[in-house]
Amino acid sequence: MESAPGHPAPPLCVDLDGTLLRSDLLLESTLALLARQPWMLFLLPWWLLRGKAHLKREVASRVTLDPATLPYDARVLAHLRANPQRHRVLCTASDEGLVQPLAAYLGCFDEVLASDGRRNLAGTNKARALVERFGERGFDYAGNGPVDLAVWSHARRALVVNAGPALARAAAGRCELEAHWPAQGG
């Protein structure tokens, strides 16, 4: 699905949790934090009172994850690596403190957009950030959940990953459906 000659393909923006990762970085980092310091469990609700982005920042500031140990979706990685000519953006609600090292490890992203401790880059916040950066219908987006419908409403094409046919149909009602990769076992 290439653009016309002389017109580069728009950026490929990829969600992290549930899309590129077959897990959730907040869950992974919170479990790592609690494994080392179980008493931090009592601070989680206080951090969450200041917002989800604040919670993510507090956890991320206390944890280092090894990107090599995370469960990546091989189909998404293969698609990213097969398209090196495209501008590839990791666009996630996970905290940038954990996402930047992961993106550096993978070496297949040109840009990272992530939560920053103040703004949780999910749903309409993510859609707004992508439209501001690339324009209406100026990007393709790979996502995995109903929250991504807000983004697909502004995308040129959708790649629906690790989700059922109902979400693929809903995405197709908002933009062109480029691919649907249902969840795989294990």
C-alpha positions in Angstrom: 0.0 0.0 0.0 2.3 2.6 -1.3 1.6 6.2 -2.1 1.8 7.5 -5.6 5.2 8.0 -7.1 6.8 11.3 -5.9 4.5 11.3 -2.8 6.1 9.7 0.3 3.9 7.6 2.4 2.6 9.4 5.5 4.1 8.6 8.9 3.4 5.2 10.4 2.4 5.8 14.1 2.4 2.8 16.3 0.8 2.3 19.8 2.9 0.5 22.3 0.7 -1.2 24.9 -1.2 -4.1 23.4 0.0 -3.3 19.9 3.8 -3.4 19.7 4.0 -5.0 23.1 1.8 -7.9 24.0 1.6 -6.4 27.4 1.3 -3.1 29.1 4.3 -1.0 30.1 2.6 0.4 33.2 1.8 -3.1 34.4 5.3 -4.3 33.7 6.9 -1.4 35.4 4.5 -1.4 38.4 5.2 -5.2 38.9 8.9 -4.5 38.7 8.6 -1.7 41.3 6.5 -3.8 43.7 8.9 -6.7 43.4 11.7 -4.6 44.7 9.7 -2.3 47.1 6.4 -3.8 48.0 5.6 -1.0 50.4 5.2 1.3 47.3 1.8 -0.3 46.8 0.5 2.2 49.3 1.7 5.2 47.3 0.1 4.1 44.0 -3.4 5.5 44.9 -1.9 8.8 46.0 0.0 9.2 42.8 -3.2 8.3 40.8 -5.1 11.0 42.6 -2.9 13.5 40.7 -3.8 11.8 37.4 -2.8 8.8 35.4 0.2 10.6 33.7 1.5 11.5 37.2 1.2 7.8 38.3 3.1 6.7 35.2 5.8 9.2 35.8 6.3 8.3 39.5 6.5 4.6 38.6 8.8 5.2 35.7 11.2 7.3 37.8 11.7 4.4 40.1 12.1 1.5 37.6 14.5 0.5 34.9 13.1 -2.2 32.5 15.3 -4.3 30.2 13.7 -3.8 26.7 15.1 -7.1 25.6 12.9 -9.0 28.0 9.6 -7.4 26.9 7.0 -9.4 24.9 6.9 -7.8 21.4 4.4 -8.6 18.7 6.6 -10.0 15.9 4.2 -9.0 13.2 4.3 -5.3 14.2 8.1 -5.4 14.5 8.4 -7.1 11.1 6.1 -4.4 9.5 8.2 -1.6 11.1 11.4 -3.1 9.9 10.0 -3.7 6.4 9.2 0.0 6.0 12.5 1.8 6.8 11.7 4.5 4.2 8.7 5.6 6.2 8.8 8.0 9.1 8.0 5.7 12.0 6.6 7.1 15.3 6.1 5.3 18.5 3.1 7.0 20.0 2.0 5.8 23.4 0.3 6.7 26.6 3.3 5.0 28.5 5.7 7.4 30.2 8.5 8.7 28.0 11.1 7.8 30.7 10.5 4.1 29.9 9.6 4.5 26.3 12.8 6.3 25.1 15.1 3.4 26.1 12.8 0.9 24.5 12.7 2.9 21.2 16.5 3.2 21.3 16.8 -0.6 21.8 14.5 -1.4 18.9 16.2 1.1 16.6 13.3 1.3 14.2 11.6 4.5 15.3 12.4 8.0 14.0 10.3 9.8 16.7 8.7 9.1 20.1 5.5 10.8 21.4 4.6 9.7 24.9 3.0 10.7 28.2 5.2 13.2 30.1 3.9 13.2 33.7 1.4 16.0 33.0 -0.5 14.8 29.8 -1.6 11.2 29.4 -1.2 10.6 25.7 -4.2 8.3 25.2 -7.4 8.5 23.2 -8.4 12.1 22.3 -5.1 13.5 23.7 -3.2 11.1 21.3 -5.4 12.0 18.4 -4.9 15.7 19.0 -1.1 15.4 19.3 -1.0 13.4 16.0 -3.2 15.8 14.1 -1.2 18.7 15.4 2.1 17.0 14.3 1.0 15.5 11.0 -2.4 17.0 10.0 -5.8 15.5 9.6 -5.6 12.2 7.7 -1.8 12.8 7.5 -0.7 9.6 9.3 -1.5 5.9 9.5 -2.0 4.4 12.9 -1.6 0.9 14.4 -3.6 0.3 17.6 -5.4 -2.4 19.5 -8.3 -1.1 21.6 -11.5 0.9 21.6 -9.6 4.0 22.9 -7.8 4.0 19.6 -11.0 4.7 17.7 -10.5 8.4 18.7 -7.2 8.3 16.8 -8.5 6.3 13.8 -11.1 9.0 13.3 -8.3 11.3 12.2 -5.9 8.8 10.6 -5.6 7.9 6.9 -5.3 4.2 7.5 -5.8 1.8 10.4 -3.8 -1.3 11.3 -5.8 -3.1 14.0 -3.6 -5.4 16.1 -4.5 -8.0 18.7 -8.2 -7.2 18.5 -11.3 -8.9 17.3 -13.3 -8.3 14.1 -15.7 -5.9 15.8 -12.9 -3.4 16.5 -11.6 -3.9 13.0 -15.0 -3.0 11.6 -15.3 0.0 13.9 -11.9 1.2 12.7 -12.9 0.7 9.1 -15.9 2.9 9.7 -13.5 5.8 10.6 -10.7 5.4 8.0 -9.4 2.9 5.5 -8.5 -0.5 7.1 -5.0 -1.5 5.9 -4.6 -4.6 8.1 -6.2 -6.6 10.8 -3.9 -8.9 12.8 -6.1 -10.7 15.4 -4.6 -11.8 18.7 -2.3 -14.8 18.6 -2.0 -17.5 21.2 0.9 -17.3 23.8 
